[in-house]
């Protein structure tokens, strides 16, 4: 795997003009942030050695390099999911490559279903912790000590200082920011009403099909993490209506303006540290 990471990073470094400091993972319907990057250089996943292909609607399937609010960034405009049939090692491979390229912080975003009834579609939720309800872990197997510790600590998986910075950004823009625990399920089927009720009892506030594997690998690589969910719908059984991916994309489109302002302010504040 180390060789594959080196090959991918070497390919990208031929294109890069500056070292990225912040990595961005943009979830379903949230890839619009990449269009705000100045002097962008775009590279299709299919051109990068070792990268899988993104197969989900709402995911452009490319890396975008450049500056955002004066900060050198690298953005994944679309991510990979376990439910697409990829191993968790493949799902999280881009995080390893971004670490090799020099990022020091990762902002991971997703579209998630609201489990907590205090949430509403369109809300932005600061992820304070997560629950791995999928049963898998991208670190299963032999550990490469060059990449990280055998038993990484996840007691502060989501960086406290970055959370404080996100709260400052929301306050300065007068954007309501909820907080909560994100639950990872494999998908691709949505949860049943009984499963949503169980997740609520477990302490989950939002549920989705991504993020947790990437965060585990980021922390294994000692990358600081900030997590943001856009609540795209209420989970099954809360409202009397079917769940569709179209609804997810539609809601994230409506939340686009607030999301863009919020994320750009976070990056700006990060650059001023």
N, C-alpha and C positions, 0 to 999 in steps of 0.2 A: 504493500500500500504506500509506503514511503516513496518508492520509485515513481508511482503514479502521481502522487502529490507534486513531486519535483518536476515531472514532465508537464503537468498542467500549469504550474506556476511559471516554468520557463517559457512556455508558449505565450502566456499572458504578459509576462515581463517584457517581451519583445515589442508589445503594443503600448504598454503603460508609459506615461511621461513622468508621473510622480507617484510616490508611495501612498496608498490609501490608508487613512487613519480609522475610518468608521465603515463597517460593513452594514448593509441594509438587506433584509429579506422581506420582500413585498408580497403579501398574500393575495388571495382571490379578490379581484376588483380594485386592488390597492397599488397596482403597478404604475399608476399615473404619477406617483412621486418621482419616478425615474425620468419622466419627461421634463422635470424642473432642473435637472442637472445641467450645469453649464459646460460648454465645450465637451460634449459627450463623445465617448468612444464606445461603440456597441459591438459585442462579440456574441454570436449565437452559441448556445450550449453545444450544439452539434459540431462546432469547430474546435472545441477544447478537448484535448486528450483526457479520457477517463470520465467525462461528464455524461450523465444520462440525458434523455430528452424529456421535456415537460409535455404532458399529454392532456392537461386540464384546461377547460375554457376559462378565460380570464387571466391566463398566465402566458406572457409573451415569449418566455423561453430564451432569455439572453442576459448577459452581464452588461452593465452600463457603468463606465468609469468617468470621472470628472470631478467638478467641485460643486458643492451645495452649501450656500451661505458661507463661502470662503473656506470650507473644509473639504479635503480630499476624501472622496467616498468611492465605494464600489457597491453597486446595487444588484441584487438578484431580482430581476423583473419576472417573477414566477419561481416557484420552488418545486421540489420533488416530494412525493408522498409514499409512504409504505404501501398504501392501497393500490398504487399504480403497478405494483409487482416488483419494485426495487428492494434490495436488501437495505437494512438500516445503515450499513456502511456506505452504500451508494447514495442514500438520501442525504447523508450528512457530509459527503465528500467535499462539497463546495466550502464548508466551514474550515476544513483542514487547509484547503487551498488559500482561502482568504487570510488565514493565520500566517501561512508561508509568505504571502504577499505583503504582510506588515500591519494588518489591522490590530487595533488595541481595544476596540469596543464594537459590539454587535447590537443593532436594533432590529428585533424580530417582530414582524407584524402578522396578523391573521384576521380572517373573518370567522366569527364564532357564534354559536347559538347561545342565547341567554338561558341560563338555568335558574339564576336568582330572579325572582319576579320583580325585584326593584330595578332591574335593567329594562331598557327599551331598545327596539331596533334603531340603529343610528348612533347609539351611545359609544363613546370611546372608553375603554377600560384598561387601566394600568394593571399589568399582571404582577402581583406581589408574590405569587408562589404557584406551583403546579402539582397536579396529581397525574402520575403515569398509570392510566387505567387500561393500557393496551397490552401490558405484560412483557413487551420487548424492551431491549436496551441496546443502543448501538455500540456499547463497550464490551458486550459479551464476546468472549474469545480471548486469545493471547493478547497481552498488553504490550504496546511498544513504549518503553519508558522515554524515548526521544519525543513522543507526542504528549505524554502526560502521566499522571500517577495511576497506579492500578485501582485505587479506591478514592476517587475525587469526592470532595465535600460539596454537597448541594444545599447546605443549610442557608446559604445566601446565594441561591442560583441567580436571582435577579438583583443586580447591584443597587444597594441602598442609595448611594450618591447619585446614580443615574435616575433613580425614581424621584429623588428630591428635585433634580433638575427638570424632569418632566412635569412635576407639579407646579414648579415656577413658571414653566412655559404655558401651561394651561391657565394659570391664574392671570398672567400678563395679557393673555388673549381673551380672557373671560369665556373660556370654553369649559363646559362642565366635564369633569374627568372622574369617572367611577373607578373603583379599585376592586380587585377580586382574584380568585384562584381559578386558573385555567386547567381543564381536564383534557387529557389526550386519549381519544379512542381511535382505533385503526380506521374506521370507515370501510368502504365508501357508503354503506347504508347509514342513514340517520338513526339516532337512538329511538327506542320505543318510549312511550310515556312512563312505563315502569322503570326503565333505566334512568330516565331523567330524574324521576323521584328519588332513586337511589343515589345519584350523583349529588343531588341537593343535600341529602342526609350526610353524605361523606364530606361536605364542605365545599363543593364545587360551585362556582358562580357562572362559568361559561364553559362550553365544550366545543372541541374542534378536532380536526384530523391531522394536525401538524405540530410544529413548534417545539415540543418537548424533546424529541431526539436531537434537534439542532442545538438546543440550549445545553443539553448534557455534553455534547461534544465541545461546544464553546467553552464551557467551564473546565472540561478536561484539558483544554488547550490554554487555560488561564486568560480567556478573553472575557472582559466585563460585558454583561448582558442587560439590555432593557427590553421589556416585552409590552406590546400594545395590541389589544384586541379591538376590532370594530364589531360591535354586536349587530349581526346582519339579520337575525330573526330570533324569535323565541323558540326554544327547544320543544320537542314533541310533548303534547298533552297540556301545555300551558294555554295555548290558544287553539280554538277549534278550526284548524285549517291545515292542509297538507304542506309539507316542506319541499322546496325545490331549489336547485342551484341558481336558477334564474332569479329567484327572490334575493339570494345572497348578493349577486352582482348588482341587482337593482338598488338594494339598500346601500351598498358601499358607494355606488355612484351618487346617491343623495347625500352621503356623508363626506363626499370628496373634498369640498372646500374647507371644512373644519379640519379634516385629516391633513391636508396639505399645509395649512397654516401652522398647525400644531407640530408636525414633524419638522418643518423648516425652522421653527423657533427652537426646538430641542437641539437641532444641529448647530444653530447659531450660538446658543448658550454653551454648548459643548466646546465650540471653537474659541470661546472667550475665557475658558477656564485658565 
